[in-house]
Amino acid sequence: MTLAIFVFVIIPFIPDRTIDPWMLINPKSLAQIMALIATLEFGGYVTERFAGQRVGLLATGFFGGFASSTAVFFTVTKMAKARPEAHRALIGAGLMATSATIILFTVITT
């Protein structure tokens, strides 16, 4: 519910312009990146609940790699600190994110 409120209620009201003198920081872009990372974490949680930890992490890595492999690696790093016993599945999630990114770049460039 919190994620839905953030995405559909708060983000539309965030200004979509840079706020610093160097024209680097756009609050709306930062909020969208935060929403993407939160969505990946939530999607991974839901998938893990239905399909198990291993399949859930692999699916999260693969589908998250199409959106942002950087966000996947951020999420995987955070999860590795919380659940060190799942290191093999987390490595698999990182590899799946990389694979998805390579597939995406191949499709875009051809």
C-alpha positions as semicolon CSV with decimal commas, in nm:
position;residue;x (nm);y (nm);z (nm)
1;M;0,000;0,000;0,000
2;T;0,284;0,239;0,084
3;L;0,446;0,176;-0,253
4;A;0,120;0,242;-0,438
5;I;0,066;0,568;-0,250
6;F;0,422;0,675;-0,325
7;V;0,394;0,593;-0,697
8;F;0,042;0,717;-0,768
9;V;-0,006;1,000;-0,518
10;I;0,332;1,149;-0,423
11;I;0,545;1,116;-0,739
12;P;0,303;1,310;-0,963
13;F;0,342;1,615;-0,739
14;I;0,722;1,611;-0,725
15;P;0,875;1,882;-0,946
16;D;1,022;1,756;-1,274
17;R;1,307;2,006;-1,303
18;T;1,659;2,031;-1,172
19;I;1,699;2,202;-0,838
20;D;2,073;2,262;-0,825
21;P;2,290;2,518;-1,004
22;W;2,476;2,244;-1,197
23;M;2,153;2,104;-1,347
24;L;2,221;1,753;-1,212
25;I;1,958;1,674;-0,949
26;N;1,601;1,617;-1,064
27;P;1,375;1,522;-0,770
28;K;1,121;1,340;-0,989
29;S;1,393;1,120;-1,144
30;L;1,528;1,035;-0,800
31;A;1,180;0,947;-0,677
32;Q;1,123;0,724;-0,982
33;I;1,450;0,540;-0,916
34;M;1,346;0,491;-0,553
35;A;1,008;0,359;-0,668
36;L;1,177;0,121;-0,913
37;I;1,401;-0,021;-0,641
38;A;1,105;-0,057;-0,402
39;T;0,900;-0,227;-0,675
40;L;1,182;-0,473;-0,744
41;E;1,206;-0,557;-0,375
42;F;0,830;-0,602;-0,345
43;G;0,810;-0,809;-0,664
44;G;1,091;-1,029;-0,538
45;Y;0,915;-1,075;-0,207
46;V;0,588;-1,176;-0,375
47;T;0,765;-1,414;-0,614
48;E;0,958;-1,571;-0,327
49;R;0,637;-1,628;-0,134
50;F;0,474;-1,807;-0,427
51;A;0,766;-1,984;-0,597
52;G;1,030;-2,017;-0,327
53;Q;1,346;-1,825;-0,252
54;R;1,564;-1,955;-0,534
55;V;1,311;-1,909;-0,815
56;G;1,195;-1,578;-0,670
57;L;1,543;-1,429;-0,665
58;L;1,625;-1,554;-1,015
59;A;1,300;-1,412;-1,155
60;T;1,356;-1,083;-0,975
61;G;1,707;-1,061;-1,116
62;F;1,600;-1,143;-1,470
63;F;1,297;-0,916;-1,495
64;G;1,462;-0,644;-1,292
65;G;1,756;-0,648;-1,532
66;F;1,525;-0,525;-1,806
67;A;1,429;-0,223;-1,595
68;S;1,761;-0,146;-1,422
69;S;2,043;-0,387;-1,348
70;T;2,189;-0,121;-1,118
71;A;1,872;-0,131;-0,908
72;V;1,889;-0,512;-0,901
73;F;2,248;-0,505;-0,778
74;F;2,155;-0,247;-0,515
75;T;1,874;-0,472;-0,396
76;V;2,087;-0,788;-0,408
77;T;2,362;-0,622;-0,204
78;K;2,111;-0,516;0,058
79;M;1,961;-0,866;0,069
80;A;2,306;-1,028;0,097
81;K;2,371;-0,839;0,419
82;A;2,034;-0,942;0,562
83;R;2,043;-1,307;0,442
84;P;2,399;-1,437;0,400
85;E;2,271;-1,796;0,369
86;A;2,114;-1,709;0,032
87;H;2,440;-1,601;-0,131
88;R;2,418;-1,853;-0,418
89;A;2,067;-1,746;-0,515
90;L;2,171;-1,381;-0,489
91;I;2,468;-1,441;-0,720
92;G;2,225;-1,607;-0,960
93;A;1,999;-1,302;-0,942
94;G;2,292;-1,080;-1,033
95;L;2,382;-1,303;-1,326
96;M;2,021;-1,305;-1,445
97;A;2,011;-0,923;-1,428
98;T;2,328;-0,905;-1,634
99;S;2,184;-1,151;-1,886
100;A;1,864;-0,949;-1,917
101;T;2,063;-0,630;-1,971
102;I;2,269;-0,795;-2,246
103;I;1,950;-0,924;-2,413
104;L;1,795;-0,577;-2,391
105;F;2,101;-0,406;-2,541
106;T;2,117;-0,666;-2,818
107;V;1,753;-0,608;-2,909
108;I;1,795;-0,231;-2,901
109;T;2,111;-0,223;-3,111
110;T;1,996;-0,464;-3,382
